[in-house]
Amino acid sequence: MSAAEAISSVTDRLTQVSAQPPMWVVLATAGVALVAVAYTPLWRILRTVVTIAHETGHAVVAVLTGRTLRSIRLHSDTSGVTVSRGKPYGLGMILTTMAGYPAPSALGLGCAALLAAGRLTVMLWVVVVALVALLVMVRNLFGLLAVVCSGAVVFGVSWFGTAVQQSVFGYAVAWFLLFGGLRTIAELQRVHMRGDGSDADQLAYLTRVPGLFWVLLFGAGALAALVFGGRLLVGFWPALGSA
């Protein structure tokens, strides 16, 4: 395949509008994602995906607020750390600290919007590009493996998968991020109650606003993303049995 043909193939994929799947597919992927989030042994394995989104949120806002991004680490216990250089106080530091927990839900909502618009391929490739960009800043072996494996799976589905496989995968990812973003807030509250230095504790220190406020704020945002994202994913069919 020549370069021109390759570019044409990529352009065709990106501009293609995907057909909406049957309602049962949307509901089935929602059910599978909910089980993956609610069933703790499975969640412990897949939670790293949510951690990647979480740390990406910190990293993006750090750059946007003028901080210097130094490194990202993802750990096998599904925790992560993003290190940026700049003033250890002020609006930039507050926004950077705030960005982690809303990020998975925001990404899930963005995926839902693209899926509702029929832009399945765009959604998958945006995820791939984000993972490639993130890879540059990852500084530990587990983090590298996690990002590479995640990117390989998404790219493989987007390039080699059938339309049905891509659709099922895309909807499952969107639902998983929406449900997963909400579960992480419940986990945040437990960490906050222990006083283990959660993002809520850091925000309490930076703003003098109690940590519980930030937990409730993040929870409200995650719940709103799930409601609106779910509406985008299931709200374009006139009847439950439509195909």
N, C-alpha and C positions, 0 to 999 in steps of 0.2 A: 504494500500500500504506500503510495506517495505521500509527501507531506501535505499536499493540497487535499488529497482524499481523506487523510486522517483528520485534518482541521474541519473538513465538511462533515465527517461522521460525528465529530464532537459537537459541532454546531447544531446538527439535526437532532441529536439527543437532548441538548439543552433547551431547544425551542419546542420540543414535542410536548403537547398537552396530553396528560395521561387521563384515561377514563376512570371515573369513580368506581370503586369496587362495589359488589353487592353489600347490602347492609349487614348480612350475617358475617361477612369477612371483617368488617369494622368492629362489630361487637365481639367476635371471637378473638381478635387481636387485643381488644381491651381486656377481655377476660384473662388471656394468657399473661399480659403485662401485669395485671393486678395480682395474679398468683405469684409471678416472679418477684414482685415487690413485697407481698405480704408473707410469703413463705421464707422464713429466716435463713435456712441453709442455702437456698437458691439466691436470696438477696445478698448474702455475704460474698458470693462469687461475682455477681453482676453489678454490685454497688460501685465497683471501680469505674464503671462507665459514668455514673453520676459524679464521682469524684473528679474525673477528667473535666466534665462540664463545670463543676464548682471551681476548680483551679483556673480554668480558662476565663471564667468571670473575673476572678481577682486579677489575672494577667492583663486582660483587655482594658479594664478600667484603670489599672496602674499606668499603662501606656497612655491612655487618653487624658489622664490628669497630669501628665508630665513627669511621672516617676520613671526611674530607670529599672527595667525588669532584669533581674539578675539570674534567677533560676526557678525551676519548678521540679518538685519531687513528688512522686506517687509511691505509696508504700503498700506492701502486701496485706496490711490490716485494713485497707481501703481508706486510710487517711492520706492527706496530702499537705504540702507546704509550698507556698509561692513567696519568693523573696524579692522585694523591690527596694531600690535605694531612693531616698528622699527624706524630707522632714518627717520625723516620727509623730507628727501631730498635724492638725489642720484639715481642711476640706478634702484634699487629695488622699490623705491617709484614711479618713473616715469613709469616703466613697469606695476606695479600694477594699477596705475591710468589709463593707456592706455587700459587695458585689458577688461574693461566693455563693451564698445560699439561694438567692433568687435566680442564679444562672441556669441551673437545670430546668426549672419551670419555664423560664423565658425561652430557652432553646426549644423545649417541647412545644410551647405556644407558637414559636416561629415555624417549626416543622408542621404543625397542624395547619397554619395559615397557607403554607406552600402546598400541602396536600389538598386542601380545600380548593385551591386555585388550579389543581391539576399539574403542578410543577414537581412531580415526584423525583425526576432525575436531578433537577436543580437542588432539591433538598438534600439528596444523597451526596452530591458533589460538593455542596457547601460544607457538609460535615467532613468530607475527605480533606478539603483544602484547610479547614480549621485544624484538623489533626496534624497535617503536615507542618503547618506553621507552629503549632505547639511543640512539635518534636524537636525543633531547634533549641528550645529552652529547657528541655528535660535533662536532668543531671544525674539520674541514677538508673541502674540497670532494669529494675522492675518497672519503673516508669516508662523507659524506652520500649520494653516489651509490650506493656499494656497499650501504649499509644499505637505502636506499629501493628499489633494484632487487631486492634479496633479499626484502624484505617484500612487494613487489608480486607477485613470482613466487609466493611461498607463498600469499598471499591469493587471487590469481587462480585457482590450482589448487583451493584449498579452497572457493571460492565458485562458480566457474563450471565446474570440471572434473567429469567424470563419476565415478562410484564407482570404475571401473577406473583412470582416470587418477590419481585421488587416491591410490589404494592403491599403484600403481606408484611414484608420486612419494614418498609417505611412506616406503616401504621403502627406496628408493634413498637418501633423505636419511639415514635411520638408519644404513644400512651405510656411507655415505660418511663420516659423523662417526666411526664406530667405527674404520674403516680409517685415515682421515685423522689421527685422534688418535695412532695408533701411528706413522705416518710422521713426524709432527712431532717425536717423541722422537729418532728417528734424526738429524734435522736439528739438534736441540738439541745432541746429542753432538758434531757437527762444529763447531758454533759454540763450544761449550765448549772443545774442543781448541785452537781458535784463540785463545781468551782474549778474545773480543770483547764481554764484558759481558752474557752471557746470564742468564736467570733463575736458572740453576744457579750461575753465578758470584756473583750477588747474594745468593743464599741461603747460599753458602759464606762470604761476608763477614759476613752477619748472624748466622749460627749457629756459625761455625768448624767446620762439618762439610764435608768435601770435596765439591766440585761433582759429582764422579762418583757419589757416593751419591744425590744428588737426581735425576740422570739415570736411574739404575737404579730408583729408587723410582717416578718418573713412568712409566718403561717398564713396570714390573710392573703398575702401575695400569691403563695403557692396554691391556695384553695381557689382564688380567683382565676389563676392560669388554668387550673384543671377544669373549672366550669366553662370558661370561654373556649379553651382548647377543645374540650369535649364537644361543645356546641358546634365548633367548626368541623370537627371530624364526623359528626353524625347528623348535623342539622341541615344537610342539603338534599335530603330524600323526603319525598312527600308522604311516604308510608313505610312502616316498619318492614313490610315484606317486599319492597321494591328491589329490583335486581339490576 
